[in-house]
Amino acid sequence: MMATRRRLGSRILFYLLMLVILIYTIFPFYWALRSAITPDERLFETPVRYIPADPTLKNFRQVLSDDLFLRAILNSTFVAASVTLISLLIGAFAAYALGRFRFRGRSITLYLVLSMTMFPQIAVLGALFTMVNQFGVYNTL
């Protein structure tokens, strides 16, 4: 009986912790949506209203009617799709070669790939920006 109560108590604590983590994770998305549907003049009013009194879609209409924004979305979609496709092709061929064949330098290549995945992506952002600038492809499709 005591073990059952202890197990129930630990389960309740576990689910409460999961609920707190869920709220912590979802709240920024909620706040972005709330900010998008709140009228500009009420965005910074105090006290904070978590549910806007008079939500509006004016901001969405304004952004989606802007030709520059639509062009940027189209360009981003094209670049993301093409880079993903090229990365998948190169990655699949490289993975096949590294997994199937034995060749000189295979271990070094595997360790190099492993060491690159250990660094956070943001750590190489400066070097990547410099490379993109030097290749002359910055701000071009």
Secondary structure in CASP SS format (residue, H / E / C, confidence):
PFRMAT SS
TARGET T0000
AUTHOR 0000-0000-0000
METHOD secondary structure of the structure
MODEL  1
M C 1.00
M H 1.00
A H 1.00
T H 1.00
R H 1.00
R H 1.00
R H 1.00
L H 1.00
G H 1.00
S H 1.00
R H 1.00
I H 1.00
L H 1.00
F H 1.00
Y H 1.00
L H 1.00
L H 1.00
M H 1.00
L H 1.00
V H 1.00
I H 1.00
L H 1.00
I H 1.00
Y H 1.00
T H 1.00
I H 1.00
F H 1.00
P H 1.00
F H 1.00
Y H 1.00
W H 1.00
A H 1.00
L H 1.00
R H 1.00
S H 1.00
A H 1.00
I H 1.00
T C 1.00
P C 1.00
D H 1.00
E H 1.00
R H 1.00
L C 1.00
F C 1.00
E C 1.00
T C 1.00
P C 1.00
V C 1.00
R C 1.00
Y C 1.00
I C 1.00
P C 1.00
A C 1.00
D C 1.00
P C 1.00
T C 1.00
L C 1.00
K H 1.00
N H 1.00
F H 1.00
R H 1.00
Q H 1.00
V H 1.00
L H 1.00
S C 1.00
D C 1.00
D H 1.00
L H 1.00
F H 1.00
L H 1.00
R H 1.00
A H 1.00
I H 1.00
L H 1.00
N H 1.00
S H 1.00
T H 1.00
F H 1.00
V H 1.00
A H 1.00
A H 1.00
S H 1.00
V H 1.00
T H 1.00
L H 1.00
I H 1.00
S H 1.00
L H 1.00
L H 1.00
I H 1.00
G H 1.00
A H 1.00
F H 1.00
A H 1.00
A H 1.00
Y H 1.00
A H 1.00
L H 1.00
G H 1.00
R H 1.00
F C 1.00
R C 1.00
F C 1.00
R C 1.00
G C 1.00
R H 1.00
S H 1.00
I H 1.00
T H 1.00
L H 1.00
Y H 1.00
L H 1.00
V H 1.00
L H 1.00
S H 1.00
M H 1.00
T H 1.00
M H 1.00
F C 1.00
P C 1.00
Q H 1.00
I H 1.00
A H 1.00
V H 1.00
L H 1.00
G H 1.00
A H 1.00
L H 1.00
F H 1.00
T H 1.00
M H 1.00
V H 1.00
N H 1.00
Q H 1.00
F H 1.00
G C 1.00
V C 1.00
Y C 1.00
N C 1.00
T C 1.00
L C 1.00
END
